[in-house]
């Protein structure tokens, strides 16, 4: 059975579920993945896949019984993606050049995405699915303007820098039929520029698309930016991703975006994400954030110590007597297994 989150709902049952494959695992929460596993009469094998190992994934790789396989090479026949930060406030001329660069690609027969964090058809609507930056990264900013919206940006582009190009919009509030029609037109080359929210983040494959301009790039998380730029250069032509931001280049946000632009290695970006967003509660539902049960360790600084401890624990439990000769350690394990956190060990 191949499906969306609809597979999680009650009434979807399996006679003998033996294997669960979760693609784009960062789109699923701890409870959701556990609900899918629970549909088996016995624990099924589980394979989770992602192009961007999120902080929690890094943490569970270190702490949990999660064996990993990594594919570091690009699929054959694909061009690489180069990324650049466009500091709109400090260098407004770079924004003009970004639109000119997009027009050059379209003139060469290619297509482009423009991604915005918000839809914009309702007053005060929230970002559609932005896996945002750490909220305190640059400190509180009460004067910060609302995120740019698809509908507003599309109108500005139609009458401004992209006038004359065949432009369409795509967002999550459209009906399935409308979204399908918009994607079919883009895939067929009828639309040259698609202005969209993060609905294009996964599952969109248009090999002729070579440029992505991400507006308000600072409103997106590291992993999400990496996922988004994976929508371009899916064919033989090289790709370009332009991260437009109002953030100063010297600010933590500016430095974070510069780090994203500097590498396309998802594993390096996972470490960056871990530094900025933390791993979340390893024994809980929070998949990122400062709330964590880890008090005396750093996943980034104590990797060798953690790996050594895991190897020692595995070797100890493999002996005939196990914890029998270690009453203090046995008491600690028993205490852990007696509270709510034991459930999360299984779910996570």
N, C-alpha and C positions, 0 to 999 in steps of 0.2 A: 504494500500500500504506500503510494507516494502522495504526500499531502502537505498542507500548511499547518498553522496552529490549530486548525479545525480537528486534527487528529487527537488533540488533547481533551476534547469535550466529552462529557458523559454520553454514553450510548454508542461510542466507537469502541468496539471490543474485538479482540483477536482470539482465535482458537488456541494458538500456540506460538506466542511471540518469541522469536529466538534472537533477533538482531535489530537494534535501533541505530540508525545513522542520522545524526543531527548535523545538517549543513548550516554554515553561518551561525555557529553556536552562540555567538554574542547576542543574537536576537532572541535567545530563550533564557528565562530565569531559572534559578535553582529548582523552584517548585514545579515549573513546567517540565523540565527534563525528568524530574522524579516522577511526575504524573504519567509520563510516557512509558518509563520503565515499569511502573506499577501495573501496566496493562498486560504484562506477561504472567503466566501461571507460575513461572519460576524466573529468577533474575535473568534477563536477556543480556547478550553481549552488547556493548555500547561503543560506537565510534563517533567521536565529535570532531568536526572539521571547521577550520576558520583560517582566513588569510591574515588575520590580525590577532595575534595572541593577546587578549586583553589582560589587565593586571591580575584579575582573579585566576585566569588560566595559568599565568606564570606561577602564582602562589600554589595552586593545586598541583601543578607539575612537580613542584618542590616537595610539598607536604603529602599529597595524596597518592593512592595507588593508581596513578594515571601514567601509562606508558606512552611515550611520544614518538612519532615519526615526522621528520621534517623534509619538505620538498623546497629547496632553496633556488632552484633554477626556474626561469620563465618557461612557459609552454613554447614549443617550437613555432617559429613563424611569426612571433610577435615583436613589435618594436618597443623599445623602452620608453619610459615617461620621465621627462625632465620637469622639475617643479621650481617655481620662483615665488617669493613673497612680494606682493605689491602694496607698499605702505601708502595708502590713499591720502592720508593727511600730510605726511612729510614730503611725499613726492607725487603730487596730483597728476603730473604729466605722465607718470607710469601707468595710470588708469587709462588715459587716452591711448597709450601705446598698446595696452592689453586688448582693447577693443579693435584696434587696427590690426593687431596680430591675429585675432580671431577672424577678421574679414579676409586676411591673406589666406588662411587655411580654407575658408569657404570658397574663395576665388579659385583655389587649386583643386576644388571638387570634393573637399572634406566637409565634415559636420562638427558641431560643437554643442556642449552643454554649458548652461549657466545655472549654478545651484544657489538657492537662497534658503535660509533657515525657517522662513515663515510663509504661509499661504497669502494672507492679507485681505480676505474677503469678509472678515468679521472684525469688529472693533476689539482690539486687545487680544487677538488670538495668539496662542502660544506657538513656539517652534514645533513643527510637525513631529519630528523624531530626532531632534538633535542631541547626540550623546555629548553634551557640552563640556567645555573646559572646566577646570576646578573653579568653583564659584568665588573663592577668596584669592585667586591667583594674583590679581593686581590690586587687591583690596576693594572695599566697598566703593561703588561708583553710582551714586543716586542720580547723577545727571546723564547717565548712559542712555542713548536713544534706543527706541525699539529696534529689533532685528529687521533687516530688509526683507521684503515680502515678494513672492513670485509675481503676483498680479501687478504690483506697483512697478517692479523692475522691468517686467515685460513691456508695459506701456511706455516707460522711459526709453527703453532700447529701440522700440518700434519707431518712435518719433525722433530718436537721437542717433547715437553712434552706430546702430545696426539697421538704420532705415533702409528699406529696399530688400532686406533679406527675408526669406520665408521662415517665420518664427512662430512657435506654438508653446503652450504651457502644459505642465503635467504636475498634479499634486494629489494628495490622498483624499481630498473631499470630492473629487470627480467620481462619477459612477464607474463601475467596472467597464461598461461599454465605452465610455468616453476615454478612459485611460488606455484601453486596448486600441482604440482608433488612433489616439495620439502616438502610441508606440509603433503601431504598424506604419503610420505615415513617416515617422522618423527613420525606422529601419529601411523603408523603401526609398529614402532619399528625398521624399516630397517636402519634408521639413528640414531646413538647414541648421537651425538653432533651436534647441529645446531648453526652455527655462523651467526649472523643476525644483521641487523639494528633495528630500533624501529618499523619495520613492525609487530613485534610480540607483540607490546605493548597492543593491545586490540584484542578481538575476537579469541584468540588462546587458545584452551583447550586440553591439552595433560596430562591426570592425572598421567602418569608415569614419567613426567619430575620433578625432585626434586632439581636440582642445576641450579643456574644462576650466571655466572661470568660477571659483567659489567665492561668493560674496559673503562678507562678514565671516571670514574663515575662522576668526578667533572664537566664534560661537560654537564651533564643533570640536569634538575631542580628537585626540591623535589617531586613534584607531579608525574613527569614522572618516577622517580626511584620507587616510590610507585606502580605505575601502572605496571611497568616492572616486579617487583618481584612477583606481583600477578599472573604471568604465571606459577609459580612453586607451589608445594604442593596443587594441585587441586584434588588430590586423597587422599588415606588413609595415605600415607607416609609423614613424615615431610620434609620441604624444607629448603634449604640453599641459601642465596644470598650473594655473595662476591663482595664488591665495591672496585675495584682496582683503585688507584689514585696515581699520582706523588705529590699531594699537601701535604705540611707538616701538621702533625696532629694538630699543634698549630695555624695554619692559620684559618681565617674565613671559608674558603672552607672545611678544614679538620674538623672543628667543626660542620659545617652544615651536612657533611656526617655522622659524629658520631651521630648526633641527629636523622638522618634518620634511622641509624642502631639500635638505642635504642628503637624505638617504631614502631608498626605496626598500630597505631591508625591514620586513615586518618584525623581525626578532629584536633589532635595535630599537624600533619604535615601541615595542612592548616594554622594554626597559624604561624608555622615556615616559611612557604612560604610567608605569608603576611608580616612577619618581614623583610625578605630578598628581596622580589621583589615588595612590595607595591601592592596596589589594582588596580592600573591603573586609568584611567579617568572614574569615575563612570558615568558621563554624556558624554560619547564619545565612540570611537571604541577601544581604547587601553585597552587590557584586563589585563595588568600588567605593572609595571614600575613606575618610579618616577613622571611622568607627571600625576597630579591629581588635581581635582578641590577642594580638601579638604585641607584647610589651617590652620584651628584653632582646628581641632580635630584629634585624633588618634583612629583608629578603635580598636586597642588593649587596649589602656589605658582608653578610654571613652565609653566603651560598655554600662555601666549603664546609663550614661547621654543620649546616643543616643536612647536607649530603652525607657527611660522616655519621651523624646521629641516625639518619634513616638506615644506612647500611648496618650500623650496630644493632638497631632495633630488629631489622629483618633477620640478622644472624641469630639474635637471641631467641626470637620466637620460633626459629626453625629447629632449635634443640629439643630434645625429648622432654626436659623439665620446664622449658619456657620460663615463665616468671616465678616459678616455685622457689628458686633460690634468691629472689630479689623482692622481699616483702614490701620494702618502701616503694619501689617502682610499681609493684602490683597494686598497692593501695591507691596510688595516683591514677592508674589506669581505671581501676574500679570506680573511683570518684567521678572521673570523666564520663564513664559509660552509664552512670546512674542519673545524669541530668539531661536536659533538653539538647545539649550539644551533641550527644551521641547520635540523635536522629539526623543531624546535619552531616555527620561523617558519612552516613549512608547516602543521603540525598546529593551531596556535593560531588 
